[in-house]
Amino acid sequence: MKVLVVNAGSSSLKYQLFNTNSGEVLAKGNCERIGIDGSRLIHKISGKDDYIKETELKDHSEAMKLVVSTLLSEEYGCLKSVDEIEAIGHRVVHGGPYFTQSVLVTDEVMQTLEKCTAYAPLHTAAHIMGIKGCKSVMPTIPEVLVFDTAFHQTMPKEAFMYGISYDMYEDYQIRRYGAHGTSHRYVSGEMIKLLGGKAEGTKIVTCHIGNGSSISAVKDGKCIDTSMGFTPLDGILMGTRCGAIDPAIVPFIMEKKGYTPAEMDSYMNKKCGFEGISGVGSDSRDVEKAMMEGNERAKLVYDMLCYQIKKFIGSYSAAMGGVNAIVFTAGIGEHAPYIRENALSGLEYLGIKLDKERNTFKHSSTPVKLSADDSAVAIYMIPTNEELVIAKDTEAIVKAL
């Protein structure tokens, strides 16, 4: 089946066209700066030069029209007819309390998705624009929503509840939802295959470490805890996000700086993390370069990040009653030997033994074993592939119609 996977942002629309039978990506690209001056399409297809078209894109409908026309182009495309696209799968960041699994788009589903806006306002509004954009251009093609929060819905209540009054949970569904669930689901599934193929008995810590980061405890193939919470602000240190802090810090800073709630929210999401501590920037590569040049604040960022990853691995080992595999993935997890080595240092008491030579690589498109042969815990870098998960879920739902 040929499935078009769409990841819509407020001013962008990323896409990949899959052949789900082979797992091959036939084409992929990104419409940038939608509704903003300087909008353009960057389109990539195997065996051909990248195609870049600068043109005005007023909204997501115009962006999808351009994507479809490019996919049908004799010079840059890979389709002869739009009818070759049999389904469209959408990445959705937050399903709120309403969606626990992937679903076919219907009028009722769209009405419920609107309710999710309160949980991720910027993301959900953008997703809805992307869905409507696809529907306007390809009205007869079935669409499926795949939620980042769905994988974490197996968490027990003691893991997802907060210590606030119970009425806040009942009235507003304030609880831990997690994020990056599609990535955690993919890499934990691949790790289970490497462990023999049976989910039962596996105890895996998956570390999705990038500009946004989260760590999950996956027992018997199901998530039992995750570091991100009600929003993606919670958890470990990130590019511009502070991660978990004492809640009392929030009103303290607001009073000292005179911040409004919106300004405080923006501060925690956009001015903290790597950028706020290092003073260098939010990109881990810039921070690492500064650290190697002797910048102490840049080194502090990496020390904090490694320490926090280590704490989560230890705590999730306790929660699962042990650990038999650790997976690193995402932009930093896949490419930063320093982070992997230092995050695991000191965890030898759990039977974790890293092979430092194996860990020296920085780029690989396939899984890499990082553990020593006598390590009691398997350690792997597994490149994530959220888009393939979305394509497979979409295929399964559409085939069942």
N, C-alpha and C positions, 0 to 999 in steps of 0.2 A: 504493500500500500504506500502511496505517496502522501505524506503528511507534511503540511506547512506548520512549523512551530513559530509562534509569535510571542515576543516579550515586549510589551508596550510600556514606555515611560511617558512622562508628561510632555516631553518634546522630542522623543525618539521612538523608533520602532525597529527592533532587531528581529531577524527572521532566519530560519534554517529550513530548507526543504529536504526531508528524509525519504529514502526508500527503506521502509521498516523491515522488509524481507532480508536485506543485506546489511542494514545499519549504516549504509553509505549516506553521506551528506552530499546532495546533488548541487546545492548552491546555498549561499548564506550572505547576509549583508546587514546594513543598518541605515535607516533614514534618520539623519541628524537634524537638529534645530528646527523641528516641525513648528510652524507658527511663529518662527523667529527669522530675522534677516540672516541670509547665508546658509539656508537649508540645502542639504545635498543627500544623495544616495551613494553609498559605497557598497559595491556588489562583487562578490568573489565566487568563482566557479573553478573547479579543478581543471587544470590543463589550459587555462586561458588567463590573460592578463586581467588584473582588477579593473572593474568598470566604475568610474566616478562621474556622476552627473550632478551638476549644481543647478538647482531649479527651485522656484518658490513652491513650498508645500504648506498650504494654509492650515490643513488639519490632517487627522489620521486617515480619513477617507482618500484624500489626494495621495498620501504616502502609500497606501495599499494599491491604488491604481498604478502608481509608478512601479511598485514591486512586481505586480502581475505582468505589466507590459515588459519589464526587463526579463522576467522569467520566460516570456514568450518570444523574446528577441532572437532573431536568427544568429546574430553575432555574439551576444552575451548570455543568451538563455539556455534552457535545458528542457523546455516543454514545447509541444506543438499546439496544445490546447489547454485552457484553464480547467477543462473537465478532467484532466489527468490528476489534478489535486483532489484527492478523495476525502480529506478531512483537514480541519484546522485545529491545532492545540494551542491553548493560551496558558502562559505562566501567570499565576495569580499569587501575590505575596501573602495575603491574609484572608482566610475563610471565616474568621471570627468564630462564634459558637455554632455557626449554621452549617458549615461544610466539613465533613470528616473524610471525604474521598472525592476523587475526580468525578465530574458530572457533565452530562450533555447540556448544552445551552438551550434553554427554553425561556419563554416570557416570564414564567414563575421564577426560574433560577436567576434571571437578570434583576427581577424585583428584589429578591433576597440578597443578591450581590450588592445592591445599593446600600443595604444595611451595614455591610462590612466597611463602608467608607469611614465610619467612626473609629475603626481599629487601625487603619492605615490610609489616612485621607489622600495623601499625595499619590501613593501607589494605586489604590483602588480606582480613583477617578481616571487615572491614565489607562488602567486595564480596560475600563468600560469604554473609553474612547477607541482603544484598539479593537475591541470586539465589534463595536458598531461600525468601525471603518471596514473591517473584513466583511461584515454582513451587507454593507452598502455596495461592495464590489463583487462579492461572491455569495449572493443571497441563498442559493440552493445547497451550498456545501455545509455539511454538519460541523458544528464547532463544539469543542470540549474545554472545560476549565480544569486545570491541574494546580492544586493549592500547595504552597510551601509549608503551610501549617499542618497539613493533613497527616504527615508521617508522625507528628508528635502527639496525635490524639489518643495514642495508647498509653500515655503517661497516667499513673495512678493519681488519685485525688491528692494524696499527701505530697506528691511531687509538684502538681500544678497549682495548688492553692497558695495564696499569700496569707500572712498573719494579720490581715485587716478584718474588720467586722464582717460577718457572714452576709449581711444584707447587701454589701457592696458587690459580692459575687452574685447573689440572687437578682439584684436589680439591674446591674450593669455588666455582668459576666466578666468581672475583672479577675483574671487568672493568668497563668503562664501558658502561652501559645507556642513560643519558639519560632524559629525561622530557618531558612536554608534546608527545609525538610526534604526537598526533592534531591538535593545533593547528598545529605546524610543517608537517605534511602538507597541511592545508587551505590555509593562507595561501601556501605555496610553489606549490601547484597553481593558486590564483587568480592569483598573480603570473605564472606561466607563460602563462596565458591572456592576460594583459595584454601579455606580450612577443611574442605571436603564436601561441601554442598548441602549439609544439613544445618538448619538454623538452630535447632534445639541443642542446648548446651553451650552455645557461643556467647561470649561476653566481650563486646567490642566497644572501644572508645573511638569515636570518629571526630577528628579535629579539622573543621573547615576554617582555615586560617587565611584571611585575605584583608582587603580594606575594611570589610565587614566580616566578623568572625563569630563562630559558635561551635560549641563542643557538645556532643551527645553521647549518652549511655544507651547502647543497643543490646538488649539481652534477648536471646532466643529469636533474633530477627526483628524485635519490636523496641521502639523507643520507650525508655522508662524515665528519662530525665534529659533536660537540655539547658544550655546556659542562657540563651535569650529568653525573654519573658513575655510580658504583656505587649511589649513592642521590641523591635530590634536594637533598642538602646542598651538593654541589659546584657550582662555577661562580662567577657574579658575586654581588655583595652583594644581599640580599633583605630582606623585611620584618623577619623575626626570625632569619633564617639567615645565618651568617657567609660562606658561599661558600668558595672555595678558600683554604686557609691552609697554611703550612709544617706538615707532619705533626708535627714536633718540638714545636710549640706545645701539642699535646694532652697529652703526658705532663708537660710543664712546668707547665701550669695545674693538672693533676690533683694534682701533688705540692705546689704552693703552696697550693691551696685545700682539699686533702684530698677531692677529688671521687671518687666511684665511677665506673666506666664509664658507668652509666646516667645519673648526674648530669652527667657531661661531655657525653654525647650530648644531653641535654635543654638544657644551657647553649648548645651550638652551634646547636641548632635553634630555640630559643625565646627566647633572651635576647641575641642578637647582632644583626647587620644594622642596619637603619634604627633600630630601637628602642634597641639597645645603644649605638650611636654618638651618635645625636642626643639621647637622653634625653627625647625628645618623645613618641615612640610608633612603631608599626610602619606606620601608614597614611601613604602618600606624600602625601596631601592635607594632613595635619596637619604633616608635615615641610616641605612646600613653603610653607605659610602661615607657619611659624616662620622659615624662611629669608628670606622677604620682609619679615619684621619685624626682621631683623638677627641672628638666632640663628646664630652661627658654626658650631656643631656640626651644625645642620641643613643648612647650606650644604655642610659637609664631606661629608655623606651624598650629596648630589646630585653634588658634584665627583667623589667616588669612583665612583659609579654610572656617570656619563658617561664617565669615564676607562676603566673596565673594559669597557664596551660598545665603545668606540673600539678598544681593544686586540684584542678578539675579531673585530671587523670587519676589522682589518688582518691579523691572523693567518690568518683564514679566506680572505681574499683571496689570501694567499700559498699556502695549502694548495690552493686551486682553480685557481691560475694566473690570477687576476683575479677581478673581480666585475662583473656587469652589472645587479644589482638588489639593493636593500635593503628589507626589509619590517619595519615596526613593528606590533606587535599586543599584545593583552591589556590589562589595566586601566590600566597606566601608559603603555604604548606607544601606545595608542589615544587617550589624553586629555591627555598632558603635552607641550606644545610645547617647553618649556624643556629637557626631557630629550632630545628628538629633535634639537634644534638643537645643543646642546652636545656630544652624543655624536658628531655628524658633523663638528664644527668641527675643522679641522686635517687632514682627509682629502681635501682638494682635489687632492692629488698623485695620487690614484687616479681622478680624473675625477669626483668626487662634488661636486655643486653643489646646495645646498638653496635652494629659493625660500622666503625667510623669510615672505613675505606668505601664501603658501599654507599654511604651517606654523602659522599663528596659531590655527586652529580647535581646539576642544577636544572636540567631539562630532560624530560622523557614523556613521550606520548602514551606509554604503556606502564602498567604497574611495576614498581621496583621494590624488591625485598631489601629492607634496611636492617633487619635483625641479624645478630650473629647466629651461626648454626646451632650453638648450645643455649640460645635464649629460650626461656620458658614461654615467652610472649612473642607472637609474630608481630613484626613492625613493618608496615608497608606505606609507600607513597602510591596512591591510586588517583590518577587524573579524574576529576569529576566530569559527568556528562549529564547534566540536568535536562538538556534538550532531548536526548534520547529517551529518557524516562517519560517526558511529556508526550513524545511521539508514540511510544508504546502504549501508554494509557489511552491516548486518543484512538489509536487503532483498535484496542480491545473494546472500547465502548461503542464505537461506530460499527464494528463487525457484529456486535450483539443486537443491533437494531432490527 
